Amino acid sequence: MLCAERTLGGGSHNPPPLFFRKLVQRIREEFEYFPGLRLTAGEAARFWGLEISTCQRVLTELLAAGFLARESGRYLKRSA
C-alpha cells in the first residue's frame, strides 16, 4: 500500500475517488514520460508499489480512455 493510501484512508482495494483520479493521472504521466514503457499488470503493481487490484483498475481506466493499448499482456502508451 502506498503511503498516500494510508494517509487518505480507504484500502487499496477501494481507494477514495480523489486519490484514485490522482493515481490514474500519475500513472498516465509515467507512460508519457517513458514512451517505451511496456508492463504487465504485475510488473506495473510492483513498479508503482500498488496492490494488484488497484493497479488493474488504473490500467483498465487508462485502457478504456484510449490512452493505453494492450499487446501480448503488456500495457503501453497508445501511439498517436
Residue pairs with C-beta under 8 A, 6 or more apart in sequence:
1 11
1 12
1 50
1 51
2 12
2 48
2 49
2 50
4 19
5 11
5 12
5 15
5 19
5 54
8 15
8 16
8 18
8 19
9 16
10 16
10 19
12 50
12 51
12 53
12 54
13 51
13 53
13 54
15 23
15 54
20 57
20 58
23 50
23 54
23 58
24 58
24 61
24 62
27 44
27 48
27 58
27 59
27 62
28 62
28 67
30 37
30 48
31 37
31 62
31 67
31 68
31 76
31 77
32 77
35 77
36 76
37 76
37 77
38 71
38 74
38 75
38 76
39 47
39 74
39 75
39 76
40 73
40 74
40 75
41 52
41 55
41 56
41 59
41 75
42 52
44 50
44 55
44 59
44 75
45 51
45 52
45 54
45 55
45 56
48 55
50 58
59 68
59 75
62 68
62 75
63 69
63 70
63 75
66 78
67 77
67 78
68 75
68 76
68 77
68 78
69 75
69 76
69 77
69 78
69 79
70 76
